[in-house]
């Protein structure tokens, strides 16, 4: 799937967090489509060598093992770069409740380091990962960019702060900035093994291996599950955007459809031919109840159109993990 028409053979890209899930997919797309240089900055705290292995055989690939909390590293990473896709962050609501100071250091201080480095190095456009968590206790569905509530976790606060800093850097330093509020991105190569792993790889792994699977609360909570190709698309279109009206905004990145966690689990069981039941437990602190995005702003200004909807993406993801676990 090609998400751009602009010639990128003379353009250099920096993907922070490019050894991670979303960043790795963005970097792979750019390399496959002939970018002059794709530099990845990652400290491997959440990244994987297996993701870098996908990228290493491209001659245009560069890797910097470094931390966005180090301002000098950020400056080095932004040298001779035209476009930045900033994906490096800590991304777990429960972990942020346990480690709020760490989350602030990485997600806020690290973000400001990157904004400053991009400004100093005259980067053309800087896109970054925000989160649907910034909607907090705002109950209105679907979620519209201009209407947010009170944050429910330190993670949400860091992402809201990112948006505030981006707005200031756009006005004070004339940096072209675009933020993306991701809604439950999933897909192949997402980590199923970490303590704070995302729900879909956890479900598939648990069903395949017949190990305990937990659903927080009653499972009726809904999410706008978004296949990773859609996140790649919006990052590419954001970096290469030429419409002045598109810049210095934050966009929902989703499909515009919601499914319950119970539906997700039953779908996984059905397609894995399993009767492995989940165990229900207490709701998780800091989580929102229902999530559904209005994506009309991204459609209008970035020409974003989801190419893969939930069930098709879920089937592809299930097949990936079946191969990974040897059809266990």
C-alpha positions as CSV (number, residue, x, y, z in Angstrom):
1,X,0.0,0.0,0.0
2,X,1.4,3.4,-1.0
3,X,0.5,6.3,1.2
4,X,2.3,9.1,-0.7
5,X,3.0,10.5,-4.1
6,X,5.9,12.9,-3.2
7,X,9.4,12.0,-4.2
8,X,11.3,11.0,-1.0
9,X,14.5,9.8,-2.7
10,X,16.3,13.0,-1.6
11,X,14.7,13.3,1.8
12,X,16.1,12.2,5.2
13,X,13.8,11.0,8.0
14,X,14.3,10.5,11.7
15,X,12.1,8.0,13.5
16,X,12.5,8.1,17.3
17,X,11.4,4.9,18.9
18,X,12.0,3.2,15.6
19,X,12.9,-0.1,17.2
20,X,9.5,-0.2,18.7
21,X,6.1,-1.3,17.4
22,X,4.7,1.7,15.5
23,X,8.0,3.4,14.8
24,X,9.4,0.2,13.3
25,X,6.5,-0.1,10.9
26,X,6.9,3.6,9.9
27,X,10.7,3.2,9.3
28,X,10.1,0.0,7.2
29,X,7.6,1.8,5.0
30,X,10.0,4.7,4.3
31,X,12.9,2.3,3.5
32,X,10.7,0.1,1.2
33,X,9.6,3.3,-0.6
34,X,13.0,4.7,-1.3
35,X,13.7,7.4,1.3
36,X,17.3,8.7,1.0
37,X,18.0,8.1,4.7
38,X,15.9,6.7,7.5
39,X,17.6,7.2,10.9
40,X,16.3,5.5,14.0
41,X,16.9,6.8,17.5
42,X,16.1,4.3,20.2
43,X,17.5,3.4,23.6
44,X,16.1,-0.1,23.3
45,X,14.1,0.2,26.6
46,X,11.0,-0.8,24.7
47,X,12.5,-1.6,21.3
48,X,13.5,-5.0,19.9
49,X,16.5,-6.2,17.9
50,X,14.0,-8.2,15.9
51,X,12.4,-4.9,14.7
52,X,15.8,-3.6,13.7
53,X,16.6,-6.8,11.9
54,X,13.7,-5.9,9.5
55,X,15.4,-2.6,8.7
56,X,19.1,-3.5,8.7
57,X,19.3,-4.9,5.2
58,X,18.3,-1.5,3.7
59,X,21.4,0.7,2.8
60,X,19.5,3.9,3.7
61,X,19.1,2.7,7.3
62,X,21.0,4.3,10.2
63,X,20.7,3.5,13.9
64,X,21.6,5.6,16.9
65,X,21.4,3.9,20.2
66,X,20.5,6.8,22.5
67,X,18.1,8.3,24.9
68,X,15.8,11.3,24.2
69,X,16.4,12.4,27.7
70,X,19.9,13.3,26.5
71,X,19.7,16.7,24.7
72,X,23.1,16.2,22.9
73,X,21.8,12.9,21.5
74,X,18.7,14.6,20.2
75,X,20.8,17.3,18.5
76,X,22.9,14.7,16.8
77,X,19.9,12.6,15.7
78,X,18.3,15.7,14.0
79,X,21.4,16.7,12.0
80,X,20.6,16.9,8.3
81,X,17.1,15.6,8.8
82,X,14.1,16.9,6.8
83,X,11.2,15.1,8.7
84,X,10.9,13.7,12.2
85,X,8.3,11.1,13.3
86,X,8.6,11.1,17.1
87,X,7.3,7.8,18.5
88,X,9.7,7.4,21.4
89,X,7.7,7.3,24.7
90,X,6.6,5.2,27.6
91,X,3.0,4.1,26.9
92,X,1.3,2.3,29.7
93,X,-1.4,3.8,31.9
94,X,-0.9,1.3,34.8
95,X,2.9,1.8,34.7
96,X,2.5,5.6,34.7
97,X,0.5,5.3,37.9
98,X,3.5,3.4,39.5
99,X,6.3,5.5,37.9
100,X,5.0,9.1,37.3
101,X,8.4,10.7,37.6
102,X,10.0,8.4,35.0
103,X,7.1,9.0,32.6
104,X,7.5,12.7,33.0
105,X,11.3,12.5,32.3
106,X,10.8,10.5,29.1
107,X,7.6,11.7,27.7
108,X,7.8,15.4,28.6
109,X,11.5,16.3,29.1
110,X,12.5,14.0,26.2
111,X,9.8,15.5,24.0
112,X,11.0,19.0,24.7
113,X,14.6,17.9,23.9
114,X,13.4,16.6,20.5
115,X,11.4,19.8,19.8
116,X,14.5,22.0,20.5
117,X,16.7,19.8,18.4
118,X,14.3,19.8,15.5
119,X,14.1,23.6,15.7
120,X,17.8,24.1,15.9
121,X,18.4,21.8,12.9
122,X,15.6,23.4,10.9
123,X,13.6,20.3,10.4
124,X,10.8,20.9,7.9
125,X,8.0,19.0,9.7
126,X,7.8,17.2,13.1
127,X,5.0,14.8,13.7
128,X,4.5,13.1,17.1
129,X,2.5,10.5,18.9
130,X,-0.1,11.8,21.3
131,X,-2.9,9.6,22.7
132,X,-6.7,9.2,23.0
133,X,-6.0,9.1,26.8
134,X,-6.0,12.9,26.7
135,X,-9.8,12.8,26.4
136,X,-9.9,11.6,30.0
137,X,-13.3,11.8,31.7
138,X,-15.0,13.6,28.7
139,X,-17.9,11.3,28.0
140,X,-19.1,12.5,24.6
141,X,-18.9,10.0,21.7
142,X,-17.4,10.1,19.2
143,X,-14.3,12.0,20.5
144,X,-13.8,15.3,18.7
145,X,-10.3,16.9,18.9
146,X,-11.5,20.2,20.4
147,X,-13.4,18.7,23.3
148,X,-11.2,17.0,26.0
149,X,-11.8,16.3,29.7
150,X,-9.7,15.9,32.8
151,X,-6.7,13.5,32.5
152,X,-7.1,10.2,34.4
153,X,-3.4,9.1,34.6
154,X,0.1,10.5,34.6
155,X,0.5,9.0,31.1
156,X,-2.4,11.1,29.9
157,X,-0.9,14.2,31.5
158,X,2.4,13.7,29.7
159,X,0.6,13.4,26.3
160,X,-1.6,16.5,27.0
161,X,1.6,18.3,27.9
162,X,3.2,17.3,24.7
163,X,0.3,18.9,22.8
164,X,0.8,22.1,24.8
165,X,4.5,22.2,24.1
166,X,3.9,21.5,20.4
167,X,1.5,24.4,20.2
168,X,4.1,26.8,21.8
169,X,6.9,25.6,19.6
170,X,4.7,26.1,16.5
171,X,3.9,29.7,17.4
172,X,7.2,30.7,19.0
173,X,9.7,29.0,16.7
174,X,7.7,28.5,13.5
175,X,8.1,24.7,13.6
176,X,5.6,22.7,11.5
177,X,4.0,20.3,14.0
178,X,1.3,17.7,13.8
179,X,0.2,15.5,16.6
180,X,-1.7,12.2,16.5
181,X,-4.0,10.9,19.1
182,X,-3.7,7.2,18.6
183,X,-6.7,5.0,19.5
184,X,-5.6,1.5,20.5
185,X,-3.1,0.7,17.7
186,X,-2.5,-3.0,17.1
187,X,-0.9,-5.3,14.7
188,X,2.0,-7.7,13.9
189,X,5.2,-7.3,15.9
190,X,3.4,-5.8,18.9
191,X,5.0,-7.0,22.2
192,X,3.0,-9.8,23.8
193,X,5.6,-10.5,26.5
194,X,6.1,-7.3,28.6
195,X,4.5,-6.7,31.9
196,X,2.4,-4.0,30.3
197,X,1.7,-5.6,26.9
198,X,-1.2,-4.5,24.8
199,X,-4.4,-6.4,25.1
200,X,-4.6,-8.0,21.6
201,X,-1.2,-9.8,21.6
202,X,-1.8,-10.8,25.2
203,X,-5.2,-12.4,24.3
204,X,-3.8,-14.2,21.2
205,X,-0.7,-15.5,23.1
206,X,-2.8,-16.6,26.1
207,X,-5.3,-18.5,23.9
208,X,-2.6,-20.2,21.8
209,X,-0.6,-21.2,24.9
210,X,-3.6,-21.8,27.1
211,X,-2.2,-19.6,29.8
212,X,-4.3,-17.3,32.0
213,X,-6.0,-14.5,30.1
214,X,-7.5,-11.6,32.1
215,X,-10.2,-9.1,31.1
216,X,-10.4,-6.0,33.3
217,X,-13.9,-5.2,34.4
218,X,-16.9,-6.7,32.7
219,X,-15.4,-6.6,29.2
220,X,-18.2,-4.4,27.9
221,X,-15.9,-1.4,27.6
222,X,-15.4,-0.4,24.0
223,X,-12.4,0.7,22.0
224,X,-11.7,2.1,18.5
225,X,-9.1,-0.6,17.7
226,X,-6.9,0.7,14.9
227,X,-4.6,-1.5,12.7
228,X,-1.0,-0.3,12.6
229,X,-1.0,0.4,8.8
230,X,-3.4,3.2,9.5
231,X,-0.9,4.8,12.0
232,X,1.8,4.4,9.4
233,X,-0.4,6.1,6.8
234,X,-1.1,9.2,8.9
235,X,2.5,9.6,9.9
236,X,3.6,9.5,6.3
237,X,0.9,11.9,5.2
238,X,1.6,14.2,8.1
239,X,5.3,14.4,7.5
240,X,4.8,15.1,3.8
241,X,1.9,17.4,4.2
242,X,2.0,20.6,2.1
243,X,-1.4,22.2,3.0
244,X,-0.6,25.0,5.5
245,X,-4.0,24.4,7.2
246,X,-2.9,20.9,8.2
247,X,-0.1,22.1,10.5
248,X,0.0,22.8,14.1
249,X,-3.0,20.6,14.9
250,X,-3.7,17.4,16.7
251,X,-5.7,14.6,14.9
252,X,-7.5,11.5,16.0
253,X,-6.0,8.4,14.4
254,X,-8.6,5.6,14.4
255,X,-11.1,3.9,12.2
256,X,-14.3,5.5,13.6
257,X,-15.8,2.2,14.8
258,X,-15.8,0.7,18.3
259,X,-15.9,-2.9,19.5
260,X,-16.1,-4.3,23.1
261,X,-13.3,-6.2,24.7
262,X,-15.6,-9.1,25.0
263,X,-16.3,-9.1,21.2
264,X,-12.5,-8.9,20.7
265,X,-11.8,-11.9,22.9
266,X,-14.6,-14.0,21.4
267,X,-13.4,-13.2,17.9
268,X,-9.9,-14.3,18.8
269,X,-11.2,-17.6,20.3
270,X,-13.3,-18.3,17.3
271,X,-10.6,-17.8,14.8
272,X,-8.1,-19.8,16.9
273,X,-10.6,-22.6,17.2
274,X,-10.4,-22.4,21.0
275,X,-12.7,-22.5,24.0
276,X,-10.1,-21.0,26.4
277,X,-12.1,-18.8,28.7
278,X,-10.8,-15.5,30.1
279,X,-10.8,-14.6,33.8
280,X,-12.6,-11.3,34.7
281,X,-11.0,-9.1,37.3
282,X,-11.4,-5.6,38.8
283,X,-11.4,-2.6,36.4
284,X,-8.1,-1.0,35.8
285,X,-7.4,2.4,37.4
286,X,-7.0,5.3,34.9
287,X,-8.9,3.5,32.1
288,X,-11.7,5.2,30.2
289,X,-14.9,3.3,29.7
290,X,-15.7,3.8,26.0
291,X,-13.7,5.1,23.1
292,X,-14.8,6.1,19.6
293,X,-13.1,8.6,17.4
294,X,-14.4,11.2,14.9
295,X,-11.7,11.1,12.2
296,X,-13.2,13.7,9.9
297,X,-10.5,16.3,10.6
298,X,-7.7,13.9,9.5
299,X,-9.8,12.9,6.5
300,X,-10.2,16.5,5.5
301,X,-6.8,18.0,6.1
302,X,-4.4,15.0,5.8
303,X,-6.4,12.9,3.3
304,X,-6.3,10.1,5.9
305,X,-8.5,7.2,5.1
306,X,-8.2,3.9,7.0
307,X,-7.1,1.1,4.7
308,X,-7.7,-1.8,7.0
309,X,-10.6,-2.1,9.4
310,X,-10.7,-3.9,12.8
311,X,-11.6,-7.5,11.8
312,X,-9.3,-7.7,8.8
313,X,-6.4,-6.3,10.8
314,X,-7.2,-8.6,13.6
315,X,-7.1,-11.7,11.3
316,X,-3.7,-10.6,10.0
317,X,-2.5,-10.1,13.6
318,X,-3.7,-13.5,14.7
319,X,-1.9,-15.1,11.8
320,X,1.3,-13.4,12.7
321,X,1.2,-14.6,16.3
322,X,0.2,-18.1,15.2
323,X,3.4,-18.3,13.2
324,X,5.4,-16.8,16.1
325,X,4.2,-19.4,18.6
326,X,4.3,-22.3,16.2
327,X,0.5,-22.9,16.0
328,X,0.7,-23.9,19.6
